Amino acid sequence: MSGNQNIQPKTISIGGVILVNQFGDSVDLSEVFTTLYLQESIHSKFVSGQIQIMDSLNLLRSFRMTGQEYITLEIAQFEGNEEVSKDSKITKNFRVFKAVKEQRVDLASTSYTLHICDPMLMRGLKKRVSKVYRGSMTSILANLMVDELDAKQDELDLFVDSEPKNVQFISPNWNVNSVLEFCKDNADISDKRVAYKNSFFLFSTLTGGIRFMPLHEMIKLNAPVKFTYRDRSSIDSRELSREEQQVGLNTQIIKYHRPSHFNTLRGLQNGGFASTLK
């Protein structure tokens, strides 16, 4: 491969896809999975995903899989010229919670899909708390993540201070995820110039950590690469700054989905439009 040529978008380096069952047995799925789909969203507190397996070893039965398994992913994106991007390296543990779409492909192979999620999601659903919480919603959320969900302190990537600073409420035997949702929905910001309230989002990222920040802070963040639907390798480097030329060489927007182009009736009902009729 020539030094000036980039590899195809979406090409990633697989360091390992290790499945560990509840008995401590492990197996590498790097050679048997066909599709790996990971999803992060500002509307989801934890990362989830799916792995499609083409299995000729009958792992569902011989590996005694019951939904108690963990998968460790070690993946990275190439950064052009077959160099692995340091910023895109991911080493993360996931919990297997569902196996679906099992079907026989041929006499020796079976196809099925494993659904995975961040283990903190499972802990947050199982663990309940009856406790009085005091302080800002940001500090309460950070303490919940560390104390109840076993998150590491360095995983709390961007936690923006919320208002007021002296909140007090009682968790009436809620599970931890419900307390997190309550804190997110009731957190506010001190900037009175912002026209909207309770705009905080709590979400996890694959290459970063857990973030708790309002909308107006998110839109201030600089985009890492120029927004375009073209393959990065087809962009004239003169269109980019020197910093942008070295970032995201093999990234590309594959598709997008717009649920609704406009809905003026819903905007009127929800207060999106305001006017004075004379």
C-alpha positions in Angstrom: 0.0 0.0 0.0 1.4 3.4 -0.9 2.2 5.9 1.8 -0.4 8.4 0.6 -3.3 6.0 0.3 -5.9 5.5 3.1 -7.7 2.3 3.9 -11.4 2.0 3.6 -13.8 3.7 6.1 -15.2 1.5 8.9 -12.1 -0.7 8.8 -11.1 -1.5 12.4 -8.4 -3.5 14.1 -9.7 -6.4 16.3 -7.4 -7.1 19.2 -9.8 -9.6 20.8 -13.5 -10.4 21.4 -13.2 -12.5 24.5 -16.3 -14.3 25.9 -16.2 -15.4 29.5 -19.0 -17.5 31.1 -20.1 -17.7 34.7 -17.8 -20.7 35.3 -14.6 -18.8 34.3 -14.2 -20.5 30.9 -13.2 -18.1 28.1 -13.2 -18.3 24.3 -12.1 -15.8 21.6 -14.9 -14.9 19.2 -12.7 -12.9 16.8 -12.9 -15.5 14.1 -16.5 -16.4 14.4 -18.4 -13.1 14.6 -19.7 -11.5 11.4 -21.2 -8.2 12.6 -20.4 -6.0 15.6 -22.7 -3.1 16.3 -22.1 -0.7 19.2 -24.4 2.2 20.0 -23.9 5.3 22.1 -26.5 8.1 22.4 -27.1 11.2 24.5 -30.5 9.7 25.3 -29.0 6.5 26.7 -27.1 6.4 30.0 -25.1 3.3 29.0 -23.5 1.9 25.8 -25.2 -1.2 24.3 -24.7 -3.3 21.2 -25.1 -6.5 19.2 -22.8 -9.2 18.0 -23.8 -11.6 15.3 -22.1 -15.0 15.5 -21.6 -17.7 12.9 -21.0 -20.7 15.1 -19.8 -24.1 14.2 -18.8 -25.1 17.8 -22.4 -25.0 19.3 -21.2 -22.4 21.9 -24.8 -21.7 23.2 -24.9 -25.2 24.6 -21.3 -26.5 24.9 -20.2 -23.2 26.6 -23.3 -23.3 28.9 -24.5 -19.8 28.0 -27.4 -18.5 30.2 -27.1 -14.7 29.9 -24.6 -14.4 32.7 -21.6 -14.0 30.4 -19.2 -11.1 29.8 -17.5 -10.0 26.6 -14.3 -8.0 26.5 -13.8 -6.0 23.3 -10.4 -4.7 22.2 -10.8 -2.8 19.0 -9.4 0.3 17.3 -10.0 2.3 14.1 -7.3 2.7 11.5 -6.1 6.2 11.0 -4.9 6.0 7.4 -1.8 4.3 6.1 -2.6 1.2 8.2 -1.8 3.1 11.5 -4.0 2.4 14.4 -5.5 5.6 15.9 -4.6 6.0 19.6 -7.7 8.1 20.2 -10.1 5.4 19.0 -8.8 2.5 21.0 -11.5 0.8 23.0 -11.0 -1.9 25.7 -14.4 -2.4 27.4 -16.3 -5.0 29.2 -19.9 -5.8 28.3 -22.6 -8.0 29.8 -24.4 -10.5 27.6 -28.1 -10.4 28.4 -29.9 -11.9 25.4 -29.4 -14.4 22.6 -31.9 -14.2 19.7 -32.4 -15.1 16.0 -30.9 -18.5 16.3 -31.1 -20.4 13.0 -29.4 -23.3 11.3 -27.2 -22.2 8.4 -26.0 -25.6 7.3 -25.2 -28.9 8.8 -22.2 -27.6 10.8 -23.1 -23.9 11.4 -25.6 -21.9 13.4 -26.2 -18.2 13.3 -27.4 -16.1 16.3 -27.2 -12.6 17.7 -25.9 -11.7 21.2 -27.2 -8.5 22.8 -24.7 -6.8 25.1 -24.8 -3.8 27.4 -22.6 -2.0 29.9 -22.5 -4.0 33.2 -23.5 -0.8 35.0 -26.9 -0.9 33.4 -27.6 -4.3 35.0 -26.3 -3.2 38.4 -28.4 -0.1 38.2 -31.6 -2.1 37.6 -30.9 -4.7 40.3 -29.6 -2.4 43.1 -32.1 -0.4 45.1 -31.4 2.6 47.4 -33.5 4.1 50.3 -31.5 7.1 51.2 -31.5 10.9 51.7 -29.4 12.7 49.2 -28.0 16.3 49.6 -26.0 18.6 47.4 -26.1 19.4 43.7 -27.5 17.0 41.2 -24.1 16.7 39.6 -22.4 15.7 42.9 -25.2 13.2 43.7 -24.9 11.6 40.2 -21.1 11.4 40.5 -21.3 9.7 43.9 -24.0 7.3 42.7 -21.9 6.2 39.7 -18.8 5.5 41.9 -20.5 4.2 45.1 -23.4 2.2 43.7 -22.4 1.3 40.1 -18.7 0.7 40.8 -17.6 3.3 38.2 -14.0 4.5 38.4 -13.4 8.1 39.1 -11.5 8.6 35.9 -14.5 7.4 33.9 -16.4 10.5 34.9 -15.3 12.5 31.8 -17.3 15.7 31.7 -19.6 16.5 34.7 -20.9 20.1 34.5 -22.0 21.7 37.8 -25.7 22.1 38.1 -28.0 24.4 40.1 -29.1 24.6 42.8 -26.2 23.5 45.0 -28.4 22.5 48.0 -30.9 20.0 46.7 -32.3 17.5 49.2 -34.6 14.5 48.3 -35.3 11.0 49.5 -35.0 7.9 47.3 -38.0 5.7 48.3 -36.5 2.3 47.5 -35.9 3.3 43.8 -33.4 1.3 41.8 -30.2 3.3 41.0 -31.2 3.9 37.4 -34.4 5.6 38.5 -32.4 7.9 40.9 -30.1 8.7 38.0 -33.0 9.6 35.8 -34.6 11.7 38.5 -31.4 13.7 39.0 -31.0 14.2 35.3 -34.5 15.5 34.8 -34.3 17.9 37.7 -30.8 19.3 37.1 -30.7 23.0 36.0 -28.0 25.5 35.0 -27.1 28.9 36.5 -27.0 30.7 33.1 -30.2 32.7 33.1 -29.7 33.7 29.4 -30.5 30.2 28.3 -34.1 30.0 27.2 -34.7 26.3 28.2 -34.6 24.5 31.5 -33.6 21.0 32.6 -31.5 20.4 29.5 -29.0 18.1 31.1 -28.1 14.8 29.4 -26.4 11.8 31.1 -24.7 9.4 28.6 -21.7 7.2 28.1 -19.2 7.3 25.3 -17.0 4.5 23.9 -13.7 6.3 23.6 -14.3 8.8 26.4 -16.2 8.2 29.6 -19.5 9.1 31.3 -20.7 12.6 30.7 -23.3 14.8 32.4 -23.7 18.1 30.7 -26.4 20.5 29.4 -27.3 21.1 25.8 -25.7 24.5 25.5 -22.4 23.1 26.7 -22.5 20.3 24.1 -23.0 22.6 21.2 -19.9 24.6 22.2 -17.7 21.5 21.7 -15.6 21.7 18.5 -16.3 19.0 15.9 -13.2 16.8 15.5 -13.5 16.7 11.7 -15.3 18.7 9.0 -18.9 17.6 8.5 -19.3 15.9 5.1 -21.0 12.9 3.6 -18.0 12.2 1.3 -15.3 9.7 2.1 -12.5 11.4 4.0 -9.9 10.1 1.5 -11.7 11.9 -1.3 -11.5 15.4 0.3 -8.9 17.8 -0.9 -6.5 18.4 2.0 -6.4 22.1 1.1 -10.0 22.3 2.4 -8.9 21.3 5.9 -6.8 22.9 8.6 -3.5 21.3 9.5 -5.0 19.8 12.6 -8.0 18.4 10.7 -5.7 16.7 8.1 -4.5 14.3 10.8 -7.8 13.4 12.5 -10.4 10.9 11.4 -8.9 10.0 8.0 -11.2 7.0 7.6 -14.4 8.4 9.1 -17.5 8.8 7.0 -21.2 9.4 7.7 -22.7 6.2 6.3 -26.4 7.1 6.7 -28.7 9.3 8.7 -32.3 9.2 9.8 -34.7 12.2 10.2 -37.9 11.1 11.9 -39.8 14.2 10.9 -39.0 17.1 8.6 -41.4 19.5 10.3 -44.7 19.4 12.3 -46.2 22.8 13.0 -49.3 21.4 14.7 -47.1 19.6 17.3 -45.0 22.8 17.6 -48.1 24.8 18.4 -49.4 22.3 20.9 -46.0 22.1 22.7 -45.3 25.8 22.8 -42.7 25.9 20.1 -44.3 28.9 18.4 -45.4 32.1 20.3 -47.0 35.2 18.9 -49.4 38.0 19.6 -52.5 38.2 17.6 -53.9 41.7 17.0 
